[in-house]
Amino acid sequence: MTYGRFFRPEIETAAPEVIRRLQEEKLRRQLQYVYANSPFYQRKFAAAGLKPEDIRTIEDLRYLPFTEKDELRQSQVAHPPLGDYAAVPMKRVVRIVASSGTTGRPSYIGVTEADRRVWLETVSRVCWSQGVRPDSVAVVGFRLGMFVGGLPLQQAIEHIGATCIPIGTGESYRLVEAIREFGADTLFVTPSYAIYLAEYVRKQFGLEPRSLGLRRIHVGGEPGGGIPHVRHRLEEEWGAMVTEGIGNADVLPIYAAECEEQKGMHFLAPDFLILEVIDPETGTPLSLDQPEVRGELVFTHVEREGMPLVRFRTRDHVVVWTGSCPCGRTGVRIRCVGRTDDMLIVRGVNVWPSAVRDVIMSQRPATTGEIQILLTEPGPQVTPPLRVQVEHGEGVPDLEQLKEHLERLLRERLMVQAAVELVPPGTLPRYEMKAQLIRRLYKA
């Protein structure tokens, strides 16, 4: 473990009971603040028949209702621009960012100066855990502008003292040139963009990606970095260590990330957030006093000034580990499987698009690893077989044999009946941000 300015041993290596005392002390103070300043939460408390003083412990949170994303959107429609869950007036807001709006109307997040400092602290911890140091030269290929992960990431890299080259998306040529000209050793992108860039470097520059000399690729924005065959492909093509991070526009830009051990994303903001894992179907909180827990992430802010949230359902489906990591960090670790909203159910079996991609990616070079799941009716229920378009590799001698092999693998590994349609390399779309693994053929 490298101790340094942006490693917080009092938080990252603390005993669980120490973190718990800190969280509950902050929680009680935060709930009083929320109740006093947010009409939205005054109504939710009243509907539950509770006052802030009724919630004393983390276990007591279960008595409060969840906060749903749709509620926040509706609040902003009724009380523009930030909604009546905002706890400060606009004159206290120093930055506005927006969610992607991939599941509905985009929502806006107002950030106060105090919130900005929390964001900077948290994302700096994240970057440090992933190996960013003052002598790093980092290229940022995430969208800038109002994207929640853009500017905070840039500022954190600079805060550490590293060199940041903020390119953003839609500038692949300039991004590759920046890596070459400045000898960049670090790249921040989505896993889909990292895959696209590898192909781009070969086609446009006639180079192998690993020849560019990157040592670290930090991915996020979608599941992928933790998917074994996706990670293996990226590390093989770029000759770099791949780690992943996770965040949420409404919660924190990035709140968890892997260290060099690559054994799951460390939850690095327990002094700013309380993490719950719930059963996504029943909403029941799941105990973290076990080696591994699977469910949906729920967060409550304990140090948020502008737009604090209480029991916010992220809809991210995760696996959480509670054992300590060889790096010395003692908090929980996270692996994101996919969004609960993206899960498909085929004859009673839960199927994640990222898991389908992992199976197909494992068959490279017979496949390119690129897929699209075709839906002819609204999910999550899918009438079998699950239709999957798959790009085959160059020079595959027997496409019918490959098709049968892939259908058998999907049946054996995911217990799903699939109908694979093979398409030529380069047929399916590539993405600079989040990959769209599902194509909907029906009219909404």
N, C-alpha and C positions, 0 to 999 in steps of 0.2 A: 504494500500500500504506500503510495506517495502522498505524504501529507503536504498541504500547501495552502495558499491563501483562500482558495475556493472549495476546500474540503472542510466540512463542518463536523468534526468528531463528536461534539456535544449533541448533535442531532443524528448523524449518520451511523454512529456506532453505539448509540445510547441503548440502555436496556428498555424493553417494552414498557415496563411500569413507569419509567421516567417520562417517556413520550406520552403515555396515557395521562399522567398528572398534568403535564403541560397542555395537552389538548383539551381536557375537561375544564381547566381554569380559563382558557381562552374561549371555549365554547359558551360558557355561562355569560361571559362578558359580551361576546358577539351576538348572542340571541337577544339580549337586552337592547343592544344597538339596533339590530334589525327590526325588532318590534316597535321601537320608538320612531324609526325613520322610513319604514316601508309599508305603505297602505296595503300592498299586495299580501305581505306576510301577516299583517294585522288580521286580514280576512281569513287567511289559512289557519292561524292560531285559533281564531274565534270559532271556525267551523269544526275544529278538533276539540273545542272546549278546554283549551289549555292557555296558560300564560308562560312567559319565558322561565319564570322561577320553578316551573314544574319539571323542567329538563335540567337535571343535575349531572348526569353521567352519559357516556356514549351509548349505553344500553337504553337509556330513556329516549333516544332519538327515534326509536321504532314507533313511538306513540304519535309522532308528527307525520303528516301526509308527505308524499313525494312531491317534488316540483318537476313538472313535465315541460319539455321543450315547447310544445304547442301552447301551454299556458303563458310562457314568456313572449311568444310571438303575438298572442292575442292581447297581452298587456301593452305591447308596443303599438299595436294597431289602435287600441282604445285610448292610449295616453302617449302619443308620439312626442319626441322620437325614441326615448329610452324606456318607456313603460313606467308603471307605478310601482314596480319592484325595485327601481333605482332608489338608493338611499341618500343621494346627494343631488343638489341642483346642478344644471348644466355648467354654471360658472366655476364649479369645482373640478370639472372634467378637463384633463390635459391631453387626452388622446381618444379617438374613436376607432375601433376595429369592427370587423363584421365576420359572422360565421359564413361558411361556404354556401349555405342554403341548399345543400344536396338533397335534403329530405323535406323541403318546404321553403317558405318565405325566409330570406336572410334576416338575421337579427343583429342588432348593434350592441356593442359592449362599450360602455364608457369607463375610462380608466382615470383615477385620480393620481396625484403625485405619490401618495402613500402606496397605492396599488402598483404604480410603475416601479417603485423601489422593490416591492415584493417580487414582481415579475423578473426584474434584473437579477436579484439574488438567486431565485430558483433556477432560472435558465443558465446562470453562470455555474451553479452546482452541477447541472446536467452536462454542460459542455466539459467541465473539468473531469467528471466521471468517465466521459467518453475519450479522454486523452488530449483535449485541447490544452495547449500550454503557451506561454508567452512567445515562444519561438515558432509556433504553428503559423502556416499560411493557409487560410480556409476560404474556399469558394462556396457561396450560398446559392443553391439552385432552386430554392423554394420561392414561391410567388411573394413579392414584396407588397407594396401598396397596403390595402386594408386587411390582408391575411394576417391572422393573429400570430402565426409562427415566424413571420418574416423579420420585421423590425426588432422585436425582442431578441431574436437569435443573433442578428447583426450586432446589437448593442452588447450582448453578453460576451461575444467573441472579442470585441474591442475592449470590454471591461477587464477581461483576463489579461489583455496586453498583446494578444495575437493579432496578426494581420488579417483583415476581413476584406474579401472581394465580393460585394453583393451584386450578382448578375441577375438573379430571378429566373423566370421561365420565359420561353419563347426566344431565347438568345443562345441556342446551342453552340453555334460557331464561336461566338464571343466567349462562352464559358470554356470551351476546350482550349481556345487560344490563351485565355487567362491562366489555365492550369500550366500550359507550356511556357509562357513568357515569364511567369512569376515563380515557377517551381513549386506550385501549390502541393501540399501534402495531405490536405483534408478536404472532403467534399460533403456538403449537406444537401440531400435530395430525397424525393420519394423513391421507393424501390423500383417502381415502374419506370421512372425517369432514368434511374441508373442503368436499367436494362436497355432502354431506348438509346442512351448515350453510348453504350458499348457498341451497338450496331452503327450508330452515327459516326463514331470515330473510325471504324473500319471503312465505311462507304465514302465519307467526305475527306478523310485525311490519309487513308491507306495505312493506318497504324493499328497495332494491337493496343487495346486499352491499357494493359499493364505497363506498356512502354512509357506512359505518361508519368509514372513514378508516384502516384497517390499511395499513401500508406494507410489512410483511414477513410472509410465512407460511413457517414452517419445518416440513417434513413428514418423516415417517419411519415405521418400523414395518412397511412393505410397499413393494413397487415402485410407483411412480406419479409421484413428483416429477420423475424423470428421463425419464418417457415423454412425448415431445413434445406430443401432443395433450391429455394430462391436464394437463401444466404450463400449456399455452396456455389451457385452459378455466379453470383456477384463477386465473391472472393476469388474464384478461379479466373474470371475474365479480367478483373482489375488488379489482381495481385495485392489486394488491400484487406485489412481487417474491417468487417462490417458489424456495426452495432446499431441498435434501434432505440428510438425514443417515442413517447406518446404524450399527447396533450389534448386539450379541448378548449375551444374558443371561449366558452362560458365559464370555464373552471380556472385553468392556467395554461399559458402557451405550451409549455412542456413541464410535466410534473414527475416523469419517471424516465430513466434511461439505463442502458446497460453499461457496465464497466468492461474492462478488457477480458474478464473471465467469460463474458458472453453467456451467462447463466440466468437470463431473465432481466427485466428492467427494474432497477431499484426505485422504489417510491421515495423521492428525495424532498418532498414537501410536507412531512407530517406535522410540522409546526405551523403550517398555513392551511391545511386541509385535513378533515377526518374522512377516511376511506371506509366505505362499507361494501360488502359483496352480498348481493341478494339473489334469491331464486327468481329468475325473470318472469316466471309464470305466476307465482304466488305473491311475490314481493317480500317474502320472509327473509330477514337477515340471516346470513350463514356465519357460523362461528369460524374465526380465523385461528382458533386453537387446535389446528391440525396441519399436517405437512402440506396438503394441497387442497385448494378450494376452487370450484368452477362456478361461475355465475356472472352477474352483471354489476358493473361498477356504479356506485352511488357516492356523491361527494357533498360535504358540507364545509363551507368556508368558515375558518375561525379567525382570519385576519384579512377581511376584505371590506373596503370602505365604500366604493362606488356602487357596485351591483352584486351584493352578496347573495348567495344561494344556500338554501337549506334542503338537504336530501335531494339533490338534483340527479335524476336518472340520465346517465350518459348514453345508455343503450349499447355500450361496448361490452361484449362478452369476453371474459378473460379467464385465465388460469392464474391463481395466486399461490406463491410458495412462501412459507414462513421461516424456513431454516436460514441460518446465516450463510453468507457468501465467503469464499476464500479471500476476497479483497478486504474483509473486515467489517463491511457494512452489515448491520443487524436487522434492518427493516424488511418489510415484505417485498417480494419481487413479483413482477407481473409479466404475463405474455398475453397479448391480445389475439383472440381467435378470429374475431369479426364483429360486425355490428349486429345486435339482436334483430334489427329491422331487415338485415340482409339474409337472415337464415331462411333456408328452404326446407320444406318437409316433404319427403318423397316416401309414400307408403309408411308413414310413422317414423321415418328415420330423419334426424336432423342433419342437414348437409350445408356446410359453409363453402361459399365460392372459393375462398382462399385454400381450403383443403383440396378441392378439385384441382386447382392450379398446382398445388404441391405434387400431387400424383402425376400430372402431366409433365411437370418440369423434371421429375425424376427420370424421365425417359429420353432426355436429350442425349445424343443429337438426332435420334429418330424423330423427335418433335423439336420445335423451337421453344416450347414452354408456354406459348401464347394461347389463350383460350377465350371463348365467350360462351356463356350459358344463355340459351334462347328460351324465353318464356312466352307462351301463347295465351296465358291467362294470369290474372293477378295472383301473387303468392300470399302467404308462404306455402300453401298446399300446392303441390305439383303432381299432376297425373303422370305416372311413369309411362315411358322412360324419360329420364332427364336428358334433354337435348344439349349436346356440348359440341361446339365447333372447336377444332384443334388444328393448329398449323403443323403440318408434317415437316421434317427436315429435308435437306437437299439429298437427292440420290437414294431415297428409300426404295428398295427393289420391289416390295410387295405391300401396297397400301392396304389391301383388304386384310392381310395378315396383321398389319399394325393396328387397324381399326378394331379387330377382334381382340387383340392383346390389350389395348387400352380399355375397352369395355370390361374385360375380365378383371383388370387391375382395379378399376373403380368399384366393381362389385365386391372384390375381395377386401379392399382396404377401407372403403367407405360404406359398404353394404347398401349400395344404391344401383338400381338398374339404369343404365345410361345408353343413349344412342349417340355414338360419336360420328361426327361429320368431319372428314379430313379436308383441309383447304391448303393451297400452296403457301410457302413461306412468304411473309410480307403482306398477306391478305388482311389480317386483323389489325385494328387500329393500335397505335402506340400512344402513350400519354406522358405529358410532362408534369402532371400533378397526379391525382388519384386515378388509378386504373378503373374502368367501368367493366367489371367482369360479367355483368348481366345485361343482356339486350332484350328489351321488352317489345314484342311484336304486336301486342294488342293495343287498342286505343284506350287511353285512360278515361 
